Every structure is written in C-alpha cells, then in structure tokens.
C-alpha cells in the first residue's frame, strides 16, 4: 500500500477508478463510521475518491483500520461508540468538515457511479432540500438481493451539514427532519452486509435485537391501520407497517413468509432463502429479548 500514489487531501486513486474523476473533485464531505473494518475500508474509500474531504470516525479499531484509512488519504478522528446517531452528529458538529453537503457511509458500503453523478448534480444545482434519502442494494457476497433485500430500502444519508441531524430509533438512526424537507435520490449504495462472514452478522444482529426490544418496550406503539391510507409516501407506509407488525402473532414466521414469498425472495435463489430465514431469526431474537425483559420487570 505504501507504493500507491495518493491524491493530496483526498483518497488515493486505484487503477480501477477513472482517472478523469481525479480532476473533477466534488464539493462534498464524506463521513465513514468504522470499527475493525480493515476488510472493507479500502473498497469504501476508493468509491469516494472524488471527494477531497473524507473523514473516518473510528470507534477504537484494533485491526489497523485507522492506519489504512490515513494511508488512503482520509482524516481519522476517534470517538468511543455509543450509538450510530451520535457518531454521525459528532462528525457534523466537531470534525471541521469542509463542505456544505455531507454524505454519510458505513465502511461496508460503496457509492455507485450513478449515485456519484446524482450527488454531483445536486451540489452543482440549486436544491432547496435539507437532505436526501438514498436507496441501498443489499449484497450477500457478490449476489444482489434484489427481492429479499427489500430494495429500495431508503435511509437519509446525504444532506446539508447545518440541517441534517440524526436520532436513534431501535438499533438504527433516523433523520430529525420533516419529510417535506427531504428529497429522494435514485442512485444507490451497495451494502456488503455479510463481508465479515455469517457469524459476525448473527452476533451483530443479536445486539441489534436487544436495542430493538428495548425501544419497543420503552415507546408505546400507536400505529393504526388507517395511517396506511393517510401516508403520503412509501417511506411513511413502511414505517407504519413496521409499527403494526409489532402486534402480529407468530412474527418470526410472518417475517420469513413476507420476505421469501410476498417480496418474491425465492427469485433470489438460495441467497434469498438464507436471508429470509435470517430475517425470521432476527424477529425471534427481538421477541425473546422482549419476553426476558418483561419477565425481569415482573420479578422485581
């Protein structure tokens, strides 16, 4: 890696990246969250080589992630992890980002050429939006889970530095903005969620299940069927469905059938079957954590 040429202030260019991009710097800061991401960081940073301000917020990696990121031209700041929202907000408030527009990534994600072009268009235009939802293509190895991966799955990942902030909902972060302030991009991220292997995925989602269970217990679910008809966007309807699903019996089985049958996950082949089974397992873990916590409360 020491022999590679790096673009001053940015990320090095590999032979796989169009050299024309090197001279066409996009005025966007990029924030990447990391913890022991040596296996992913190079691929991620190469996909944002068009930015001259890439900041890695590392949570204390011990596998050389920070050193690799610096060698690739990124700035690295360290913050002890408490949750995803606070990591992203820390970068926005304290990392001295150079540009008005900021793209937020995880280290197991890469930016497609279509998304890069669309982001460049937003920055060069006169957008009045505060932020944008970005779709993600979930990958299992080299296989895109076109159906079972719930594409397009939108998250707020691109926005103005002084407008977009995040809050934790369950194990993930959500934007603190009105939907009227949000636009939607068509270019996608590629999410290599299984890049560290199946055991890592299961361990990670066991932790996520605890967070989801705690959020369900702490916040009453007020979703109603009528809200499905009042929703003005697919994103709103999806959030209502998620709330309603919390009251369903046999949720692990229902989740499996939803992913594999209703979402046509069977068309993704064996990878679709595996992912549907994992989604059912995840729902079972959430239910198990809810049951354990409620039993502990009753025993006090």
Secondary structure, 3 states (H helix, E strand, C coil): CCCCCCCCCCCCCCCCCCHHHHHCCEEEEEEEEECCCCCCHHHHHHCCCCEEEEEEEECCCCCCHHHHHHHCCCEEEECCCCCHHHHHHHHHHHCCCCCCEEEEEECCEEECHHHHHHHHHHHHCCCCCCEEEEEEEEEECCEECCCCCCCCEEEEEEEECCCCCEEEECCEEEECCCHHHEEEEEEEEEECCCCCCHHHHHHHHHHHHHHHHHHHHHCCCCCCCHHHHHCCCHHHHHHHHHHHHCCCCCHHHHHHHHHHHHCCHHHHHHHHHHHHHHHHHHHHHHHHHHHHHHHHHHHC
